[in-house]
Amino acid sequence: MKYLAFFNCSKRLFALSLTLLFSIFLWLFFLLPSLADTPQFSKPVDCIPGEECIIQQYVDLDPSSATLDYKCAQQTYDGHKGTDFRLVNARVYQRGIDVIASAPGTVLRVRDGVTDRLIRTNADRALVSGKECGNGLVIDHGNGWESQYCHLKKGSLVVQSGQTVSRGETLGLVGLSGRTGMPHVHITIRHKGAVVDPFTGGKVGSSAMETSCNNTGNSLWDYETLRAFPYASSQIMEVGFSSNILKLGEREIYYDEAPLTPFSDKLVIYARVANFLKGDQLRLFLTGPGGFRTEHLIGPLKKNKARYKAVLGKRRRLDTWPLGIYEGVVTILRKTKIIRKKEVTLELTK
């Protein structure tokens, strides 16, 4: 009887194992083709992450008027359907940075001829009505997958409709066309017409499970892109010396070409920050020859700022600025802890 009971138990286990193996087979049969049909995307801009470019804004996952990025934070704006890879300063922009294909495919549509300009007013926005994307293109990756690139520089596009492109192939240059206030490329990923957040792999506006934040297990970005662009708030994009204080928007496309001299009227350091987080503080510290020293502490910030500029400096009171080394240090503090730091050095000579 014991032998019979053991035999029956083994028989049931064998049948259960067969059922389990069959279920796994079915799961793989249906899942693997789906995974194979899903493209992986790499960075859409040929720049050095953290030095020349950062991610400014992410896809808005919240279907209401509220905002929610893939990290359950607000580094986005209402209705934003793409990821913004921006250039950190005017020098990088004026040098010219290539927009590149994030995945292989066939170019479906191309638009060029839209003027590069900073959009600041309602009148500016009216000028690009219907052309908010500016100069750009759409690439078909097969199986219902598409990528759209926006805000390329006028006259820079080097591809045509119907052309096959490979991953990393140059499409044009980062520009300021369409509705934009910064030099960047906006990339939107779609599957069968629905916007997909490349960080979560979920379709925006679908089920609550697909649009839940912090669910990055099905990211469409390749490993190199995810590693190169880690999620970060309060990023110091640029620190520099200047004798001329430009407005924030002007800093996006111009820089002070006139070098500081001993006879400059003002000696200033400036800092530009992306996604300055509520509660964080910004500290600017400037030292120089002869005991020259000045500092300024800003914050805690009362609300998030997508872009922020701060300046610190003094007017010249003597005949000339003392000759020697001037050093500027900019730090961002979060609850008294330094989370970001950049330094800049200037030598004034005769």
Secondary structure, DSSP 8 states (H G I E B T S, - for coil): -HHHHHHHHHHHHHHHHHHHHHHHHHHHHHHHHHHHHS--B--SB-S-BTTTEEEEE-----SSSS---TTSS-SS-TT--SEEEEESSHHHHHH--EEE-SS-EEEEEEE----B----SHHHHHHTTT-TT-EEEEEEEETTEEEEEEEE-TT-----TT-EE-TT-EEEEBB-BSS-SSSEEEEEEEETTEEE-TTT--BTTS-HHHH-TT--TT--B-HHHHHHS---SSEEEEEEEESS---HHHHTT----S---TT-SEEEEEEEEEEE-TT-EEEEEEEEGGGEEEEEEE---SS-EEEEEEEEEEE--SSS--SEEEEEEEEEEETTEEEEEEEEEEEE--
